[in-house]
């Protein structure tokens, strides 16, 4: 669930407006207060058009690539954003990301503050840009964010690619089944009318179904159209995503792999922020604002509290169940050599590889099972449709 949050950062007089994800408004408010933010307002964002929001989020990586290229060519940040804004005006796009940023930059605001005032801006991007402003190396900060975004998109693409084939098979199977039920079986109904009294069992059931569909074809089509529209609305509204997420959490081995995806994203965010010069506590506070589940956010806040009280990073993460033994030992090694961002990057890759392996194995298992289920569904309809034909042949003899 997404909320539009207006808040004040302690020591900063500017008001920031962000769209953050959380399972509960009270949990989001408590999380922001632990980060030293004064919450001005929290409003629930409508989930009716998630595709539009997805497009809005996807414009940031493209913007970062273009700005990085122009800065590398020798432009200042204002000149780079002005160039992009001018190009978008020529293309007829008046309400663009570059135009909104240019107005704020010309008011004297930094790029990080300008980004924080825009809706749907990723928190990790704001933090990365702020780190680049601290070190006067904005190009490297943008490169780090693009690597983080590429990892997240790579894992999401794995899921989407794996779901395309099962979706096509399911759609084809349902299409064939509906064609048989709505077109073929009603045409057979006239042939079966004389057998209605003598037939029993599956043959009688098939005749009843054929005659019902033939007499109520408009009502049947209307009911199926309504069901299809309700299904599309269920998917578009985001309720389908929530349902399958809850279903996945109820199955332990799927829940573990879902956590691998989120932990890969969390540790990659930590690596980006730590490399940019953030202290561990501040980096963990920013990472908790990523698209993590409520359970992981609470675990991260628990680990953060323990570290702020003087606890070891490796011990705090391990006790919060945010890393396994390998991750704990990597963090313990980082406590000795100070390379926390390298350890976080390795842990992120380990969780990412586990998630990719899970998706690959699940695909290999689900695809043949789905083909078998579709074949059985279509085959059952065909067999039920032709059983009365055999019955008619027996009666003729």
N, C-alpha and C positions, 0 to 999 in steps of 0.2 A: 504494500500500500504506500502511496506517495503523498507527501505533505509539502506544501509551500511554506517555508519558514523565513520569517524576518527576525533578525537578531543583531545584537551588538556584541562585539568582541571586547573583552576587558582591556582597557588601555587604548582602544580604537574608537574614535567618535563617529566613524562612518557606519551606516546601516547596510548590512548585507542581506540579500534575498536569495535563497537557494531552494531547490527541490530535492528533498531527501527521502529515502525509503526506510520504512519501519513497519513492524507488525502492529504497533500500538502507539497512540499519540502520547500517552503519559510516559511510556518508555523512551520515546524520542526526546521529550522535554527534559527528562531526568538526565539523559545522555548528554544533551547540549549544556546543561547546567554544570555537569562535572567537568566539562571542557572550558569552563570559565566564560560561557556566553550568557548574555541576558536575552531571554526570549521575548520578543515583542508580540508576535502572533504566529499561530500555526493553523493553516487551513488545508483541508483535505483536497487533493487534486483529483479531478474527475478522471476515471479510468476508461472512459468510453472510447477514446481514440489513442491507444497505446502505440499504434504504428506511427502516428504523427509525432509523438514524443520521441520515439526511437530515431526518426529522421533528424529531429532537433539535436539529439545527443550525438548522432554520427557526424554532424557538421564540424564538431570540434577537432577531431583528428585531421581532417582535410585542411582546416584553418591553420593548425599547427604546422603541417608540412609546408604550406605556402609561405607562412610568415618566416619559418626557419630558412627557407630558400632565399627569400628576399633579404633577410638580415645577413646571411652568409655572403650575399652579393655586395654588401656594403651599406645597405639602408639602415636608418634608425627604425625603432619600433613604430613610431608615429608615421614615418614615411611608408613603411611596409603596409600598415593597416590602411592608410590613405590610398595607396595603390590598389589594394584589394577592393576597397569601397568604391573607387572610381570605376573599376572594371565591372562590378556588380550593378552600378547605376547604368552603365552602358547596356548591360544585359537586361535592364528593366526590373531588377530586383531592388526595390526601395527599402523594404524592411529586412535587412540582412544582418548577420553577425558582425561583419566588419564595420558597417555604418553605426551600429549601436556602440561598438567599442570606440570608434573614432571620436564620437561626441564626448565620451567620458575621458579619453586620453587628452583631448584638447582642453578639458577643464582642469588638467594638471594631475589627474589621478594616475597611479601606477597601473601597469597591465594586470597585475594580480587583483587589485581592488576593483578595476573595471570588470574583470571576469566574474568576480564574486557577486556583482550586482545583477548579472544576467541570469535568467531562469535556466534550469537544467544543466548548469555548468558542473562538470565533475569536480568533486572536492579534491581529488588527487591532482588534477590539472592545476587548480589554484595554488595548491601547496608546492607543486613543482616549479611553477613560474615564480612564486615568491622566493623559493630557494635560489633560482637562477638570478633574481634581482639582488639577492644578498651577496652572491659570489661574482656578480657581473659577467655571468656566463649563461645567457639565456638560451643559446643554441644547444648547449649540452643538456640543459633542463628540458627543453622541448624534445630532444632525442630520447631522453629517459622516459618521458611520458608516452611517446609514440611506441617505445618498446613495451611498456606496460600495457598500452591499449592493444598492441598486436598479440600479446599473450592471451589477454581476455577474449579478443575476437577469435583467435585460433581455437580456443576451447569451445566457444559458442558455435563456431562453424562446424566443429566435429559433431556436435549434437544435432545441428540442423541437417547436415549431410547424411547422418545416420538415420534420420527420421523421414527423409524424402521418399526412399524406396518403400518402406512400410506404408506410408500415407498413400502412395500411388496404387499399391496392391489392394489396400483396403477400399479405396475409392472405386477401383475397377470392379472388385468383387461385389460391392453394394450396387453399382450401376447395372451389372449383369443380373443380379437378383431382382432388382426393381423392374427391369425390363421383362423378365420372365413372369413376375407377379402381376404387373399392370397390363401387359400386352398379350403375352402368349397364353397364360392360364385362362383369362376371360374368353378367349376364342375357343378354348377347349370346352368351356362350360356347356355350350349347346350340345356337344357330342355326348356329354355325361348325364344329361337330364333324365334319360330313360333308365339309367342305372341307379338312380338315387335310392329307390326302395330296396333293391337287391344287394347293394354294396354295403360292406362293413369295414371297420378298421381304418387303415390309412387311406384306402380308396375313397371311402365315404367322406373322410376329412378333406381330402383334396378336392372332391366335388363341391363340398360346402364352401371352401375357400374360394374356388373359382367362381361359383355363382354369386357369392357375396361381393367380390371385387367387380364382377361384371355389372351387377345391379347398382353398386354404389361407387362407381369409378370416380365421379367428380368429388365426392366426399373423401375418398381415399387419397386422391391427388392433393386436395386441400389440406388434409391432415399431414401428409408428408411434406408439403411446402411449408406449413407452419412449424413442423419439427425441424426442418432444415434451417429456417430463419432463426428459430430459437437457438439452435446449435451454433450458428454463425455469431449471433449476439453473445452467446456464452463465451466463445473464443475471443471475440474482439474486446469484450468488457474486461478481460483479464481474469474472470472467475475460473476459466478452465485451467489457466496456469497455476492459480492458487490451489485448485482441487488436486491436480497432479503433484504439486509440490508437497501438499499434506499427505497424499497417498505415498509418495516416495519416502517421507520422513517416518511413516508408520512401518516401513520395511527396513530392518536394520542394515542390511548390506547395501541397499540403495542409498539410505541416509548417509552412510559412511562415505560413499563416493560423491554425493552431493556436497558434503563437507570438504572433500578433497578439492573440488572446484573452487569453493569459496576461500579455502585456506591458501590455494595457489594465488588467487587474486590478492588476498590480504598480505601475504609475505612479499609479493612483487611490489605492492604499494609501499611496504616498509623498506624494501631495498631501494626504491626510487627516492624516498624521503631521507633515509639515512645517508645515501650518497650525496644528496643535496645539502647536507650539513645540519639536518634537524636532529635534536637529541632524541633518544629512544622514547621517552615519555610523550613528547609532542608528536612524534611520528605515529605512535600507537593511537593517540587521540584522533589524528586525522584519518588513519586507516579504519577506525571504527565507524566512520561516516560512509564507508563504501557500502555496496549492496550486499551486506552480510545478513544472515538470519539473526533473529532476536537472541537465540541461544549463543551464537558466536560473539555477538556484540557484548552480551553480559559476561562471557568468559574473558573477552579481551579487556573489558573494564576491570574485572577481578584481577587479572594479571597486572594491569597498569597500576592499580592501587597497591599491590604488593611491591612492585618495583619502586614506587614513590616512597614507600616506607623503608626502603633500603635493601629489599630482597634482590637476589640474583635474577637476571633476565631468563636464563635457561631454566631455573627452578620455577619461576613464576609461570612461564609458558607451559611447562610440563604439568604443573599442578592444576592449571586451568584447562588441561586437555587440548591445548592448541598445537602440540607437536608430539611426535612419537620419540622413541629412544634415539633414533638417528638425528632428528631435529634438535633434541636436547643436547646431544654431544657436539653438534655443529655450533650451537649457540654458546655452549661452554668454552669451546675453542675460541670463539669470537671474543669472549670476555677476557681472554688472555692476550690476543693479538690486536683487538680493536676493530677488526674487519667485519662489523656486524652486517653491513650491506651485502657483502659477498656471501655470508652464511645465509642471510634471508633469501638471496637470489637462488642459492642451491636448494633450500627447503621448498621454495616456490616451484622450482622445476620438478622436484621429486613428486610433489602433490599433483602437478599438472600431468606428469607422465602416468601416474596411477589412474587419473580420471580418463585420459585418452585410452589407456588399456581397457578400462571398464567399458567405455563406449564401444570400442572395437569388438570386445567379446560379447557384449549384449546384442550388438547388431548381428553377429554370426548366429546367435541362438534364436533371436526373435524372428528374423527373416524367414527361415524354413518353417517355423511354427505358424507364422502368419499365412504363408502360402498354403499350408495344410488346412488351416481353418477356413480360408476362403474357398478352397477346393471342396471341402466337405459341405459348406453352406450352399454353394451353387449346385453341387452334385445331389444333395438332398432334395432341393427344389425340383431338379430335373427328374429324379427317380419318382418323387411323389406325383409329378405331372403325368408320367407315362404309365404308372401302375394301373390306372383305370383302363388304359388302352389294352393292356394284357388281360384285364378282367373282361373287357368287351370281346376279345378274341376267344376267351374261354366260353363265354355265353353263346357265341355264334356256333361253336362246335357242338 
